[in-house]
């Protein structure tokens, strides 16, 4: 399951003040959600319809929006479910 070619290291934006020492310590580990669990996506139909209607009404070819939801581990611990249940069109500014 581990695909080293697709793994991307964490990177944080540059800042003037750091709360930790940025020098790497220890061995490299994989932190991808699919490495240990089977992912499942659940999307509420109403949310998908709202996003689709907003995309059709938008005059721009490309626009930004947010899909919000919850991430939960299954009872058996074998899988993770991402449930997307809210749509936020965001702001232009």
C-alpha positions as CSV (number, residue, x, y, z in Angstrom):
1,X,0.0,0.0,0.0
2,X,2.9,2.4,0.6
3,X,3.6,4.3,-2.6
4,X,6.8,6.3,-2.1
5,X,6.5,8.1,-5.5
6,X,3.2,9.7,-4.4
7,X,4.1,10.6,-0.9
8,X,4.8,14.3,-0.4
9,X,6.6,15.6,2.7
10,X,4.9,18.1,5.0
11,X,5.8,21.7,4.3
12,X,4.7,24.8,6.2
13,X,4.7,28.4,5.1
14,X,7.6,30.6,6.0
15,X,7.2,32.7,9.1
16,X,9.2,35.1,11.1
17,X,8.7,33.2,14.4
18,X,8.8,29.4,14.7
19,X,7.3,27.5,17.7
20,X,9.5,24.4,17.0
21,X,12.9,23.5,15.6
22,X,12.4,22.8,11.9
23,X,15.4,20.5,11.6
24,X,14.2,16.9,10.8
25,X,14.7,14.3,13.4
26,X,14.4,10.5,13.2
27,X,13.3,8.3,10.4
28,X,10.8,9.2,7.7
29,X,7.3,7.7,8.2
30,X,4.2,7.6,6.1
31,X,1.3,9.7,7.4
32,X,-1.2,9.1,4.6
33,X,-4.8,8.2,5.7
34,X,-5.0,5.3,3.3
35,X,-1.8,3.7,4.6
36,X,-3.5,2.2,7.6
37,X,-7.2,2.5,6.8
38,X,-9.7,2.0,4.0
39,X,-11.2,5.4,3.1
40,X,-14.9,5.9,2.3
41,X,-16.5,9.1,1.0
42,X,-20.2,10.0,1.7
43,X,-21.7,13.0,0.0
44,X,-25.2,14.3,0.9
45,X,-27.3,14.8,-2.3
46,X,-28.6,18.3,-1.2
47,X,-25.0,19.5,-0.8
48,X,-24.0,18.3,-4.2
49,X,-27.1,19.9,-5.8
50,X,-26.3,23.3,-4.1
51,X,-22.7,23.2,-5.3
52,X,-23.9,22.3,-8.9
53,X,-26.5,25.1,-8.9
54,X,-23.9,27.6,-7.7
55,X,-21.4,26.5,-10.4
56,X,-24.0,26.9,-13.1
57,X,-25.0,30.4,-11.9
58,X,-21.4,31.6,-11.6
59,X,-20.3,33.6,-14.5
60,X,-16.6,32.8,-14.0
61,X,-15.1,29.7,-15.6
62,X,-13.3,29.0,-12.3
63,X,-14.5,29.8,-8.8
64,X,-13.7,28.9,-5.2
65,X,-15.9,27.2,-2.6
66,X,-15.8,25.0,0.4
67,X,-17.2,21.5,1.0
68,X,-17.4,20.9,4.8
69,X,-17.9,17.7,6.6
70,X,-16.7,15.3,9.3
71,X,-14.1,12.6,9.4
72,X,-14.7,9.5,11.5
73,X,-13.1,6.2,12.1
74,X,-15.3,3.1,11.8
75,X,-16.2,1.0,14.8
76,X,-13.9,-1.8,13.8
77,X,-11.0,0.6,13.2
78,X,-10.5,-0.7,9.7
79,X,-11.9,2.3,7.8
80,X,-12.3,6.0,7.8
81,X,-15.5,7.8,6.5
82,X,-15.5,11.4,5.2
83,X,-19.0,12.7,5.2
84,X,-19.5,15.9,3.3
85,X,-22.7,17.6,4.3
86,X,-22.3,21.3,3.9
87,X,-21.6,23.7,1.0
88,X,-20.2,27.2,1.5
89,X,-19.7,29.3,-1.6
90,X,-17.2,31.5,0.1
91,X,-16.6,35.2,-0.5
92,X,-15.3,37.0,-3.5
93,X,-12.9,39.2,-1.4
